[in-house]
Amino acid sequence: MDQAFFAHMPPTSLDVHVWHTESERLEVTADNPLQALSLMEAPKLQHLILYPNAQLRQLIVRHCPLDGVTEQFRNLRELRILKIEQCRLTGAFDLGVLLAFHNLTSVSLEANHITEASLLVDETAAEPEQPSKLARLDLSSNQMEYFHLDAVRLFPALKELSLGRNKLATFGGGNSTFLPALAMLDVRQNLLTELDLSGCNCSSLLYLYTIGNRLTSFPVFSDSTVNIKVLDLSNNKLTVPDAQQLQKQQRLTSLLLSQNAFRSFTTETETELPSLDRLELYDNQLESLDLRGWKLPALTQLRVSQNPLKSIPDDLLARYPNLTKLTCLCPDVDCIWIQRNVANVRNGHFEMSVAWKGPKSVGKGYRCVTVPYVGCVRCPFKRTAESDLE
């Protein structure tokens, strides 16, 4: 893929997308007018010849044997987006090499074999003349076991940091790491048992995803990290809510706690989350939907399916008057409670089913089933010798 190859491109074609190439060499000359080049599969690409070029703004290379970001990449002075995915980057990766790309805004090194990401810079050197513009960094699906936020401290414009699907067992928040623009942190599907962000000044953090770890405690936030909107702690090992940490998040709109080990969800001290609109607690061990201590005036969605729930407070709607959707597919909820709230079942505000895991016998010759949008119905059924024995 050299000058002769690109000469066949129409002069108006500034974006070339190659699904598969057997080329071993890629050459980008100074006068190549392309602005975007994507090589989705390049299994034999080993040599990059990149001349100083002021046109190319996006370069994507996937499924290739490249094992690093060479010095020649610096010749692509206007490069904004760089993706080297599912290639052969191995071992430690120095994020400091990205500082030389003054116009880079997005970098993805997803699905390589990186074991460590660090920042190797001379601490005595002066600050870069041009601050990095990097806003998105994706290091997901690698082999890292440890990450420290100090590794990205020289990227003040960083908004999104993706570290999911690694092997992270330790995550360091730094003593005074300042990431003023960081809005999204994704550490899903790792091996973390705790997440301490108390040393990170992340005042812009809005979205935190920790799904599929081994957390036994809630994340710890600094006093400046108070603007989170979505906190997803699903599929961990949490057993007790942390009102102290949640109280800091007065702008929280979605709290996702499904697939944990909660037996109750109460707090001893009254805790208000004035903006919380959505609370998910499905697939836990809740036997009672007692939300004692929680003031949630904006709550509209409550999902508690797949719990061994037996009782729901009669004053649930009185306490949470804006609740418009209760999803409670729990087979052990008392039919009498459902009948008392049959109007909400009929209008779709409550989605209930005591028959979710099979109908239950209610009196001789009858079974109780829940008909969607109708309520708990006592239905006659034909008895057999086998059912009589049951």
N, C-alpha and C positions, 0 to 999 in steps of 0.2 A: 504494500500500500504506500506508493510513493507519488512523486509529482505526476508521473504518467497516468497513474490510476485516477487521481483527482482531476486530471485534465478532461476526463470523460464526463465529469459532472456538468449538468447545465449551469450556465453562468449565474442564473438566478437562484440556484440551490445553495443555501447557506447552512442547511442542516442535513447531515448525512447520518442515516441510521442503518447499520450493518448487522443483520441477525447472526451471521456466521461467516468467519473468514479463516482460511488456513495459512494466512500470511505469517511470516516470521519476523517481518520488519515493518515498522510504521515510521514514515518520514513526513514531517510537517515543516514546510519551507516558510520563509518570511513573507512571501507573497500569496500564500494560500488564503483564499478569502473566507473559508469556512468559519462559522461562528459556533457551531455545535457538531461534535462527532461522537457517536455512540457505537461501540463494538460490543455486542451482547454476548458473543462467544468467540474467543480468539485463543484456542488451545495451544497454538504454536508460537504466539507472539513473544519474542524474547528481546528484540532490539528496538529501542526508541531513538529516533534521531529528530530532535526538536530544535529548530533554528529560532532565533528571536522572532516572535510573532505577536502582532498587536490586534489580531482579529479573533482568534479562538477564545470563546468565553465558557464553553462547556465541554468537558472531556469525560466520557464514561467508558471504562474498560472492565469487562467481566469475563470470568472463566478463562483466565490466562495464567501463564507461569511467571508473571512479574513478581519480584520479591522485595520491592522497595520503591520509594519515591526518589528518583535520581536528581542530580543537580540540573539536568537538562529541563526539568519541569519549570524551573525558574524563568526559562526563556519565554514561557507563555505568560507575558506580562499582564494581559487583561483577563486571565482565567478567573471565572467566578465560581464555577461548580466543578469539582473533581471527585470522581467516584472510581475507586479500584476495589471491586467486589468479587468475592469468591475466587481470589487469586492465591498467591503463595507468600504473602507477607507473614513472616514468622519472627518469634522472639520478641525482644523489646522494641517498641516504636517511640522515637523521640518526637513529641509534638512540636518541639522547637523548630523543626524544619518547615512547619507551616507558616511561621512568622515571616518568612521571606516572600510569601505570596501576598502582596499588599492588597489585592482586590478580591481574594477568595472570600466567599460568603458561605459556602456549603461544601463539606468534605464527608465522604462516606468510605469507610474501610471495612464495611460489613462482611462477615463470613470469610475472614482470613484465618490465620493461625497466630495472631498476636497474643503474647503471654503477659505483656506489661506495657502500659502507656505512661510515659513520664515526660518531664520537661527539663532538658539538659541545656541550660543557659548559664553564662557567666554572671554570677550574682553582682559582680562589681561593674559590669558593663552598663552603659547608659540605656535608658528606656528607648525602644524603637522610635525612630523619627515619625513613622506613620503607624498609629495603633492598628492592630489587626481588625479586619472587618468580619471575621469569621462569626457567623450567626448559628450555624447548625453543624454539629459533629456527631457522626454515627459510628460507634465502635462495637455495635451489637454483634452477636454470634461469633465471638472470638474465644480465646482460651484464658482470659485474664482471671486471676484469683484475688487480685487486690487493685484498688483504685483510690487515689487521693485527689481531692478537688484542687489541690495546689498545682496539679499538672495542667490545669486550664486557666490559671490565674492571670496570664498575659493575654487573654482573649476577652476583653471587656464588652464586646458586642455579642457574646455567645448567648443565644436564646434557647436552644434546644440541645440537650446532651442525652444521647441514647447509649445505654450500656447493657441492654437486655440480652438474655441468652448467653451469658458468659459463665464463669465458675466462681464469681465473686463471693468470697466468704468474709472479706473485710472491706469496709468502705470508710475512708477518712474524710472528715469534713473540714479539716484545717483548723488552725487556731484563730485566724482572722482573714479567711479567704473572702475576697470581695468580688462578687459576680453580679454586678448591678443590673444586667439585662436578662439573666437566666429565668425563663418562664416555664420550661418543661424539663423535668428530670425523670428518666425512665430507667429503672433498674430491675425490671421484671425478669422472672425465671432465672434467678441466681441462687446462691446458698446462704444468703444473709440471715443472721439471727437477730441483728439489731441494726438500726440506722440512726446514727448520731449526726445531725446537721447543726448542732448548737454553735459550732465555730464558723459557720458560713453566713456571711451577710448576703442573703438572697432575697432582697425585699421585693423583687419582681416575680418570684416563683408563684405560678398559678396552678400547675398540674404536676402531681407526684404519683408515679405508678410503681408499685412494688409487688405486683401480682406474682404469685408462684414462688415465694421465698420460704424462709423458715422463721419468720419474725415471731418472737414471743412477747414483744413489747411494742408500743406505738413509737413511731419516729419522734426524735427529740429535735425541736426547732429552736433557733435563736430568737431573741426578742425582736429582731427586724424582719423575720420571716412570718408575716402575719396576713398575707394576701392570697393564700391558697384557695382555689375554687373547687378543684376536684382532687380528692384524696382516695386513691384506690389501693386498699390493703387486702384485697381478696386472696383467697387460697394461701393462707399462712397458718400460724399456730396461736393466734391471739385468743385469750380467754377473758380478759377484763378490759373495759374501755378506759382510756386515760383522759379524764375530764380536764386535767391541767393543760395538756398539750392541745386538746381540741378547743379549749376556751380561747386560745390565742388566735384561732382562725375564724374571725367574725364574718368573713366574706365567703365562707365555705358553702357551696351550693350542692355538692354531691359527695356523700360519704358511703363508700362501697366496702362492705365488710363480710361479704359472702364467703362460704367455704372456710370458716375458721372453727373455733371450738368454744364459742360463747354459750354459756348455760343461762345467762341473764344479761340484760342490758340496762342496768340502772346505775345511778351515781348518788353518792351520799350527800354531795353538795350540789345545790341547784346550779345548773349550767345551761346557759342560753346560747344557741347558735341561730342568730336571727335571720340568716340568709339560706339556711339549709332547706333545699327543695326535695331532695331525693335521698332516701336512706335504704340501703340494701343489706339484709341480714339473712338471706336465704341459705339453706344448707349449713346450719349450725346445730346446736343442741338445745335450743330454746324450748322450754315447756310452758312458759307464760310470757305474754307480750306486755310485760310491765315495764314501761319506759319511765319509771319514777325518777324524778330529778332533772329530766331533760325538758327544757323549754324550746320548742321548735315551731314558732309561729308561722313560718313560711312553708312548712312541710306539706307537699301535695302527693308524693309517691312513697309508698312503704311496701317493700317486697320481703316477705318472710316465709316463702314456700320452702318445702323440704325441711321442716323442723318438726319435732315431736310436740307441737303446741297442743295444749288441752284447754286453755282458757285465754280469752281476750277481754280486756276491760270494757265494761258497758259504756264508760264515759270516753272512749277513744276519740270519737268525733267531737265531743265537747272540749277535749283538751287540744285537739288539732283540727280546728274547724275548716281549714283549707285542704284537708286530705280528700283527694278526689280519686285515688287509686290505691286500694289495698289488695295486694296479690298474696293470697294465703292458701295455697294448695297443700293443706295439711290434713291428713285423714282423721286425726283424733280430736278435732275441734267439736265442741258440744253442739248437737243439732238445734237445741233450744236457743242458743245464742244466735245461730244463723237465722232461725225463724223470727227472732226479735228484730233482726236487721235485714229482713227479706227485701225491703224496699231498696236498700243500697245494692243488694245482689242483683235485683231486677234491672236497675238502671245502669249496671256495669261498674259502679264505683268500687264494689267489693267483688273480687274474683275468688270464689270459695269452691271447695270440693271435698266433702268428707268421704267421697267414694274414689278418691284419687288412686288408692292402692286396693280397690275392690270394695263392693258394697258391704254394709254391716247389717246384721239382723236386728230389727227393732220390733219386738212383739211377735206373737205367733202369726205366721203367714205374711209377714211384712218385712221389707227392707228399706233402709233409709239411703236414698241417693240424692245427690245435688244436681239439679238441672241448671246449666248455665243461664244466667239472667232471670231465673225463676226463684230458686231457693231450695231449701231442704224439703224433699218430697217423700212421703211415706207410701211406698209402692207395694201392692200385693204381688206375690209371686207363687208359682205352682210348686208345691212341695213334692219332693220325691223321697223314697226310702232312704237314699243317701243323705239328703239334707236333714231328714228327721234325726238321723244318727248324729249329725253335726250339732 
